[in-house]
């Protein structure tokens, strides 16, 4: 009889994967179940090409604890704890699939992760981080999970990471439970030549991260109203993307961002991510759209503004955005692919 140890020895113990961050047009804010990251609503996003997280995971019998290096710096504290908890889920899956014997729960890993985009740029790194980690772990342990299950797995690390697994334009179905809450692609990256111009006006770290913010959503009197209207905004936004209808897309995207920030501000404690600089960019882009430019805005849990436009607006918008007061940099990203093994 083949022993489990033999099987364990045969596993490809190391794998490298890349994943891109994504920008949500219809936002995820608040969970029905915080531990499982089952969201209050379905959300919709586009992966961001050119920006990536590259992660190598190495399971090694000689290690006696999990370790994490981020951009070359060994981590401890909350970041490591979150990754170790994620690795526990993956180890459990491998044991359940009999890829590892029961002792596999004590098979530790070293994770090495590098981002090509700057920290504090208003681009959530947890999405690409956990998508790349899920993909790498899947390869290293030989789990062989199909895309929907990979999306579910990365969701347990970070909700928005579920949307960085499939390619291009993606919908995360809120679902009813762990099994039905996953993301899938509804259009490839080349479907529509949109660009995300991330206008960086503040490089400081956000005061309250998304994970701490989600549980506060239910304290807002506006939360139920936001959730009641989100399916309709998602339907309009998705149809607008499929029809390449910028006007309808801009309406749904801007309104949805406004709703999320209204809930954030009216939560207890109140979360206020926009600054005066944020407002300046929002007003400016609104003005340009009134003048006929295909540009709109969306803002995540921070002050920086994602200006979304069609590719043919880039020649006008990029220098114009860079020339605005207090703009530190503008990062340009086109629609991107899903996560993949290297
Ligand atoms: C404002 O996915 O970062 O970017 O699940 O706790 O990791 P965790 O939260 P996260 O939340 C993203 C919030 C958002 C909106 C969005 O991307 O949909």
Boltz pocket constraint, residues with backbone or C-beta under 6 A from the ligand:
constraints:
  - pocket:
      binder: B
      contacts: [[A, 22], [A, 23], [A, 24], [A, 26], [A, 27], [A, 28], [A, 29], [A, 37], [A, 43], [A, 124], [A, 126], [A, 127], [A, 155], [A, 157], [A, 158], [A, 159], [A, 160], [A, 161], [A, 210], [A, 211], [A, 212], [A, 214], [A, 299], [A, 300], [A, 301]]
      max_distance: 6.0
